[in-house]
Amino acid sequence: MGLYSAPHCHAAALAEQSGQVAGASVSRQIGAIKSINGTAITLAPDSGTDVNVTVQPTARLVRIAPGEKDLKNATPIQLQDLQVGDRILVAGKPGEDNRSLLASTVVVMKHSDIEARNQQDLQDWQKRGVDGLATAVDAAAGTVTISVRNKNVVIHSGKSTLIRRYAPDSVKFDDAKPSTLAEIRSGDQVRARGDRSADGNEMTAEEIVSGSFRNIAGTVDSVDAGSSALAVHDLLSKKTVNVKITPDSQLHQLPQEVAERFAMRLRRAAGGAVPGAASGSDSATNGQTARPASASGATVPGESGAPRRPGGAPDLQQILSRMPAISLSDLHKGDAVIILSTEGTAGVGTAITLLTGVEPILRAAPNASGASILTPWSLSAPSGDAGGP
């Protein structure tokens, strides 16, 4: 999660302290151990090429817990205790090629510690988190109001509240950058965790993450496998939209019965008649009606056993993440798609979630965007979640 764990500002504090330990003039590298052989470590940094690290015999090696901001709380660790996958912050003398480092200080966060912390964070987000679309922001008062399943929830922030925001081309929850409430706009997606009032109408937030994203519903114009991109004819704007596909993009095929179920819910939400549907059969109104299982064995929205948030509604992103995965090569000209993407730069966004097999949905709501099923939150989750928190 992030450097050692969110927030990233922890990394800056530790880097500064490591420099003070190592000396006045040092170079620092942060990343994961790719390989280790004696005193030689290959470090995969968070950005850039691999760095060859040589640990000096006099180097100080310490271990810290996830989220720790002060080296005073670190404990000594032996070089032989380091393993591939451990996160390290290395300080020392750089080599002439800038691809090597003679380490005088190594700050270690064990991979096992990170995994345990990530699971704790994930469970806390699921238990104490809330997400929805921003409807009002009062930066002076330190509040943002979000719509959660047609109910307004006022999020209160304070001096200790961590506020982060997705960069224009970011698709990762863990890559969100430090931000302020003033950057949040009406319609943005907002997720917060903290303590809610007894009636659920307010929250005192420990952390707030926001982002502005684009929903696209249309048909594929072309696929460029070489550049991992596709062009989509947006049904609303009637324009061609270019979207990049990255390893972090989630591409899924909706089985026909799942798509029909989504379409039924859209028609019901719009007040339209649903042939053959019993009144109140949707999970939002009943929750007891059994749902057909898809041929692939995937859970259908509203089906018994579907992942649910504490409020009782199905966790949509976790449902989508269980749909059959596809690759860019499975897409062809004319395929109907619904995409949630980043705002992007230079007119090109990065796909967060792409769904095919959505023809029934587009027929049910020809004038709606993908927001109808991909919001209120369809972003990647805190590390360890199988979908969006």
C-alpha positions in Angstrom: 0.0 0.0 0.0 1.7 3.2 -1.2 5.3 3.4 0.1 5.0 1.5 3.4 1.3 2.2 3.9 -0.8 5.2 3.1 -0.3 8.0 3.7 2.7 8.7 1.5 3.8 11.6 3.8 5.1 8.8 6.1 7.7 8.1 3.5 8.9 11.7 3.4 9.3 11.8 7.1 11.2 8.5 7.2 13.4 9.5 4.2 14.4 12.7 6.0 15.3 10.9 9.2 17.3 8.2 7.3 19.3 11.0 5.7 20.1 12.4 9.1 21.2 9.0 10.2 23.3 8.3 7.1 24.9 11.7 6.8 24.5 15.2 5.3 24.9 14.2 1.6 23.0 11.0 0.7 20.9 9.5 -2.0 17.7 7.7 -1.1 15.8 4.9 -2.9 12.4 3.4 -1.9 10.9 0.2 -3.2 10.6 -3.6 -2.9 13.4 -6.1 -2.8 13.4 -7.9 -6.1 16.3 -10.2 -5.3 18.9 -10.5 -2.5 22.3 -12.3 -2.5 24.4 -11.7 0.6 25.0 -8.0 0.8 23.8 -7.4 -2.7 20.1 -6.3 -3.1 18.3 -5.6 -6.4 15.7 -3.0 -5.5 12.6 -2.4 -7.7 11.8 1.3 -7.0 8.3 2.8 -7.1 9.3 4.5 -10.3 12.3 4.1 -12.6 14.7 1.2 -13.3 16.1 -1.3 -10.9 18.8 -0.2 -8.4 21.7 -2.3 -7.3 22.2 -1.8 -3.6 25.3 -2.9 -1.7 24.9 -3.0 2.1 28.0 -1.8 3.8 29.3 -3.8 6.8 28.7 -0.8 9.1 25.2 -0.1 7.7 22.4 0.4 10.2 19.4 -1.9 9.5 16.1 -1.3 11.3 12.6 -2.6 11.0 9.5 -0.5 11.4 5.8 -1.2 11.5 3.4 -0.2 8.8 2.3 3.4 9.1 5.2 4.3 11.4 6.5 7.8 11.0 9.4 7.9 13.4 12.6 5.9 13.3 12.8 6.3 17.1 10.3 3.4 17.2 12.3 1.2 14.9 14.0 -2.0 16.0 17.3 -3.6 14.8 17.1 -6.3 12.1 19.7 -8.5 10.6 20.6 -8.6 6.9 19.8 -12.3 6.7 16.2 -11.6 7.8 15.4 -9.6 4.7 13.3 -11.3 2.0 12.1 -10.8 -1.5 9.0 -8.6 -1.4 10.0 -6.6 1.7 9.7 -2.9 1.4 12.9 -0.9 2.1 14.1 2.7 2.2 17.8 2.8 1.5 20.1 5.8 2.1 23.7 6.0 1.2 26.3 7.0 -1.4 25.1 6.8 -5.0 27.2 5.2 -7.7 28.4 7.1 -10.8 25.8 5.5 -13.0 22.9 6.5 -10.7 21.8 2.9 -10.8 23.7 1.7 -7.8 23.9 2.7 -4.1 26.3 2.0 -1.3 23.9 1.7 1.6 24.6 3.1 5.0 21.0 2.9 6.3 18.3 0.4 5.4 14.8 0.9 6.8 12.8 -2.3 6.4 9.1 -3.0 6.4 8.4 -6.8 6.2 6.1 -8.0 3.5 4.2 -10.1 6.1 3.7 -6.9 8.2 2.3 -5.0 5.2 -0.1 -7.8 4.4 -1.4 -8.0 7.9 -1.8 -4.2 8.0 -3.5 -4.2 4.6 -6.1 -6.7 5.8 -6.8 -4.7 8.9 -7.2 -1.5 6.8 -9.5 -3.4 4.4 -11.7 -4.7 7.2 -11.8 -1.2 8.7 -12.9 0.4 5.4 -15.6 -2.2 5.0 -16.8 -1.8 8.5 -16.5 2.0 9.0 -16.4 3.2 5.4 -19.0 5.1 3.4 -18.9 6.1 -0.3 -21.0 8.1 -2.7 -21.2 11.1 -5.0 -20.4 14.6 -3.6 -23.4 16.9 -3.6 -22.0 19.9 -1.6 -18.6 21.0 -0.3 -18.0 23.6 2.4 -14.2 23.8 2.7 -14.4 26.6 5.3 -16.6 24.4 7.6 -14.6 21.3 6.7 -17.5 19.3 5.4 -18.5 17.5 2.3 -22.0 16.1 1.7 -22.3 12.9 -0.3 -25.3 11.0 -1.6 -25.3 7.4 -0.4 -28.2 5.4 -2.0 -30.3 8.5 -2.2 -29.5 9.5 1.4 -27.3 12.5 2.2 -24.4 12.0 4.6 -22.4 14.9 5.9 -18.7 14.1 6.3 -16.8 16.2 8.8 -13.0 16.7 8.6 -10.6 18.0 11.1 -6.9 18.8 11.4 -6.0 15.1 11.7 -8.1 14.0 8.8 -6.1 12.5 5.9 -7.4 13.8 2.6 -6.2 12.3 -0.6 -7.2 12.6 -4.3 -6.7 10.5 -7.4 -4.4 12.0 -10.0 -5.9 12.5 -13.5 -4.4 9.3 -14.8 -4.4 7.2 -11.7 -6.4 4.0 -11.3 -5.0 2.9 -7.9 -6.5 3.7 -4.5 -3.0 3.5 -3.0 -1.6 6.1 -5.5 -4.0 8.9 -4.4 -2.1 12.0 -3.5 -2.4 14.4 -0.5 -5.2 16.9 -1.2 -7.8 19.2 0.4 -11.5 19.5 0.6 -11.4 22.5 -1.7 -10.4 20.2 -4.6 -13.6 18.2 -4.3 -16.3 19.1 -6.8 -20.0 18.3 -7.0 -20.4 14.9 -8.7 -17.0 13.6 -7.6 -16.7 10.2 -6.1 -15.9 10.4 -2.4 -15.0 7.6 0.0 -14.4 8.2 3.7 -13.9 6.2 6.9 -14.5 7.2 10.5 -17.2 7.2 13.1 -20.8 7.7 12.0 -23.6 9.2 14.1 -26.3 7.0 15.5 -28.7 7.9 12.7 -26.0 7.5 10.0 -26.5 11.0 8.7 -23.0 12.3 9.7 -19.5 11.0 9.9 -16.4 12.3 11.7 -13.7 11.2 9.1 -10.3 9.9 9.7 -9.6 9.6 6.0 -11.3 11.0 2.9 -10.4 9.9 -0.7 -11.9 11.6 -3.7 -11.7 11.5 -7.5 -13.3 12.8 -10.7 -14.0 10.2 -13.3 -15.6 9.7 -16.6 -18.4 7.3 -17.5 -18.6 6.1 -21.0 -21.4 3.9 -22.6 -21.1 3.1 -26.3 -19.6 0.8 -28.9 -16.1 -0.1 -29.8 -14.8 1.8 -32.9 -11.3 0.2 -33.0 -8.8 -1.7 -30.9 -5.1 -1.0 -30.9 -3.4 -4.0 -29.1 0.0 -2.6 -29.8 -0.6 0.6 -27.8 -3.1 -1.1 -25.4 -5.8 1.4 -26.3 -9.3 1.4 -27.8 -11.5 4.0 -29.4 -15.2 4.0 -28.3 -18.2 5.8 -29.8 -19.8 7.4 -26.8 -23.6 7.2 -27.2 -24.3 10.3 -25.2 -21.8 12.7 -26.6 -21.9 11.1 -30.1 -18.1 11.5 -30.1 -15.2 9.1 -30.3 -13.4 8.7 -26.9 -9.9 7.2 -26.6 -9.1 5.0 -23.6 -5.9 3.4 -22.5 -5.9 -0.1 -21.0 -3.3 -0.8 -18.3 -2.5 -3.9 -16.2 -4.5 -2.3 -13.4 -7.6 -1.9 -15.6 -10.4 -4.4 -14.8 -12.0 -5.9 -17.9 -15.0 -8.1 -17.4 -17.7 -9.9 -19.4 -21.2 -9.7 -18.0 -23.1 -13.0 -18.5 -26.4 -12.3 -20.3 -28.6 -13.1 -17.2 -26.5 -10.7 -15.1 -26.9 -7.9 -17.7 -30.6 -8.6 -17.9 -30.8 -8.2 -14.1 -29.0 -4.9 -14.2 -31.3 -3.8 -17.0 -34.4 -4.8 -14.9 -33.2 -2.6 -12.0 -32.6 0.3 -14.3 -36.1 0.1 -15.8 -37.6 -0.2 -12.4 -35.6 2.8 -11.2 -36.9 4.7 -14.2 -40.4 3.7 -13.3 -40.8 1.5 -16.3 -42.8 -1.7 -16.3 -40.7 -4.9 -16.2 -42.5 -7.7 -18.0 -42.7 -10.8 -15.8 -41.1 -9.1 -12.8 -42.8 -9.4 -9.4 -43.4 -6.1 -7.6 -40.8 -5.5 -5.0 -38.6 -8.4 -6.1 -35.4 -6.3 -6.3 -32.9 -6.7 -3.5 -33.3 -3.0 -2.6 -36.9 -3.5 -1.8 -37.1 -7.0 -0.6 -33.8 -8.8 -0.4 -35.5 -12.2 0.2 -36.3 -13.1 -3.3 -33.9 -15.7 -4.8 -31.8 -14.7 -7.8 -30.9 -17.0 -10.7 -27.2 -18.1 -10.8 -25.3 -17.3 -13.9 -24.1 -20.1 -16.2 -20.5 -19.2 -15.2 -21.4 -19.6 -11.5 -20.9 -15.8 -10.9 -23.1 -14.2 -8.3 -25.9 -12.1 -9.7 -26.6 -8.7 -8.2 -29.2 -9.2 -5.5 -28.6 -12.9 -5.3 -28.4 -14.6 -1.9 -24.8 -14.7 -0.8 -23.8 -11.6 -2.8 -21.2 -9.4 -1.1 -22.9 -6.7 1.0 -21.9 -3.6 2.8 -22.9 -3.0 6.4 -26.0 -1.0 5.2 -27.3 -4.2 3.5 -27.0 -3.2 -0.2 -24.9 -5.4 -2.5 -21.3 -4.4 -2.8 -21.5 -3.7 -6.5 -17.8 -3.5 -7.3 -17.0 -6.8 -5.6 -19.9 -8.4 -7.6 -18.4 -7.0 -10.8 -14.9 -8.3 -9.9 -16.3 -11.8 -9.8 -17.5 -11.6 -13.4 -15.5 -13.5 -16.0 -12.3 -11.6 -16.9 -11.4 -10.7 -20.5 -8.4 -9.1 -22.3 -8.1 -6.3 -24.8 -7.9 -8.9 -27.6 -11.4 -10.1 -26.8 -12.9 -6.8 -27.8 -14.0 -6.1 -31.4 -15.4 -3.3 -33.5 -19.1 -2.9 -32.7 -19.0 -4.5 -29.2 -21.1 -2.6 -26.6 -19.1 -1.5 -23.6 -19.6 0.5 -20.4 -16.4 2.1 -19.1 -15.4 4.0 -16.0 -12.1 5.8 -16.7 -9.9 8.5 -15.3 -10.3 12.1 -16.5 -7.0 11.6 -18.3 -4.8 14.1 -20.1 -4.6 15.2 -23.7 -8.1 13.7 -24.2 -7.1 10.1 -23.3 -8.3 8.5 -20.1 -7.2 5.3 -18.5 -9.8 2.5 -18.0 -10.6 1.6 -14.4 -13.4 -0.8 -15.1 -14.6 -2.0 -18.6 -17.7 -4.2 -19.0 -18.9 -6.0 -22.1 -22.1 -8.0 -22.7 -24.0 -4.8 -21.7 -26.4 -4.6 -24.6 -29.5 -5.2 -22.4 -28.3 -2.4 -20.1 -27.9 0.1 -23.0 -31.3 -0.9 -24.3 -32.9 -0.3 -20.9 -31.3 3.1 -20.4 -30.2 4.4 -23.9 -29.8 7.9 -22.5 -27.9 7.0 -19.4 -24.1 6.8 -18.9 -22.2 3.9 -17.3 -22.6 5.8 -14.0 -25.9 4.0 -13.6 -24.1 0.8 -12.6 -20.5 1.7 -12.1 -21.0 4.3 -9.4 -21.2 5.3 -6.5 -17.7 3.8 -6.2 -16.0 1.7 -8.8 -12.3 2.3 -8.1 -9.6 0.1 -7.0 -9.6 -0.6 -3.3 -7.2 -0.4 -0.5 -4.7 -3.2 -1.0 -6.2 -6.6 -0.5 -9.7 -5.9 -1.6 -11.1 -7.7 -4.6 -12.6 -4.7 -6.2 -13.5 -1.2 -5.1 -14.1 -0.3 -1.6 
